[in-house]
C-alpha cells in the first residue's frame, strides 16, 4: 500500500505539482487571444440561458439551462467554502485576485471544451444525448485514439465516480454532525437513499433535481454574502485595495508574498471551476441546443458563477470579518468561513451555512455520479455493469459519510484527476482549429442577422458528426427563416 501511495504521490507531483497549472493558464491565455476574447464578446448572451423561453418541446430533452445548473452543481462544492478559506490563509488576500484572473481565462477554455463536446455528441434516439472528451477524442481525433479515450474514462470514473463522491458524503455527514448533532450513520443512510433515487432516474431526473437544488443553494449563500457586504459597506473599498495590493506585492501579509498569493489563487481557481479538466463537457454534451457555441457560452457562464460569484462570496465574508488575521495560524478551512459568518450575523448563521454545505455536497454527488456513468459507457455497453456502478456509488456515498476516515482510501483521486486533465488538454489542443471553425460559423450567422444561430452538420461534412443530434437544422422553422450557409 505504501508503494502505491508513493506512486500516486509522484503522479500528483508531476501533474498538479509543476506541469498542469502552467499548462492550463498558458493554454487558457492562448485560447483567449486566438478566439478574439470570446468569453468577453458573448458575456451578455450568457444571461439568456437563465430564461425558460425557447426550451425544447421534447419532454426528454435536457435544456441548456438544466445542463448549466447540473454543471454549476458539480463545480460548486465544499471547496468554494473551505478551499477559498485555505487559499486566503496560505496566500493572503491577493490569492483572491489571481483566483479571479484564472477564472476569466478559464471561461475561454471551458467554452472551447464544451463546444467540442456538443459538436461531437451522439443521439440516444430518445431525445437525449451523450458525449464529452471521450467522444471528441474518438470522433474528433479518430478511432486510433480510442485507447486515450479509455484512459480518460478510467480516470474520470476513479476520480469523480468514486473518490470525490466519498469526499462529498464525508462533508455532508460532518456538517450535519457538527452543527445538528446527527450521527454520521443516519446521515449516510439518508444520503444513500436519496442518491439511489436520483441515480436510478438517469440524466433526466438528475437535471430535474439540479433545476430545484442549485437555485436554492446559490440564492441562500449569495444572499447571506450580500447581507454581510451591506453591513460592512464602508469597509469594502479597503478590502478591495487589500486584495489588489497583496496580489502585486505592494503589501505582504503572509510568508511568500506575491508568489504565495499567485500559487494559491491559481490552484484554488482551477480546482474550483474545473475549466479544462475535462469533467463539465460530459454535462455540456447532454443539452439540446441550436449551435455548439451556444452551449459553450453557457458553460463559460458556469465558470463565472462558480469563481467570480460564489468563491468571491466566501472571500468577502472572510476578509470583512475580524476573525481573519493575516499571517495568523490555527483557524482555516470551513471553520474560518463559519466563524467569520457568525461574527457578522450571529450564531444562527452557522445553521444556514450548514444547510448550504449540505446542498453543495449533494449537488456534487449527483453530478459526480453522472460523470461516472458516462465513463463506464465508454468502456462497456453492458447494462449489468451500469447497475453494479449505481450500487457501488450508493455504497461509496454511505461509507464516505458514515466513517470519518473512510476517505483516506481514496488518496488516488487528485492524481488521477491530474492525468484526466492532461489527456483532455491534449485533445482540445489538437481540436482547437475545429473549434475555431465552429466559432466562425456562429459569428457569421450573427453578422447576417440570425438572432439564434443554428448548426448545420452538412456544412461540416468532413467531420465525424451525428446529424440526428441536431434536430433544429432540419426543422421547418429553421428552413423557413434562414438562407443556405456557405460551406466553411
Secondary structure, DSSP 4 states (H G I P E B T S, - for coil): -HHHHHHHHHHHIIIIIIIHHHHHHHHHHHHHHHTTSHHHHTHHHHGGGGS-TT--S-TTPBPHHHHHHHHHHHHSSGGGTHHHHHHHHHH-THHHHHHHHHHHHHHHHHHHHHHHHHHT-EE-SSS-EE-SHHHHIIIII-GGGHHHHHHHHHHHIIIIIIIIHHHHHHHHHHHHHHHH---HHHHHHHHHHHHHHHHTTHHHHHHHHHHHHHHHHHHHHHHHHHHHHHHTGGGHHHHHHHHHHHHTTSS--STTHHHHHHHHHHHHHHHHH-TTSSSTHHHHTTB--SSHHHHHHHHHHHHIIIIIIIIHHHHHHHHTSSS--TT--S--HHHHHHHHHHHHH-TTHHHHHHHHHHHHHHHHHHHHHHHHHHHHHHH---HHHHHHHHHHHHHHHHHHHH-TTGGGGGTTHHHHHHHHHHHHHHHHHHHHHHHHHHHHHHHHHHHTT-SS----GGGGTTS---GGG-GGGG-HHHHHH-PPPPP-
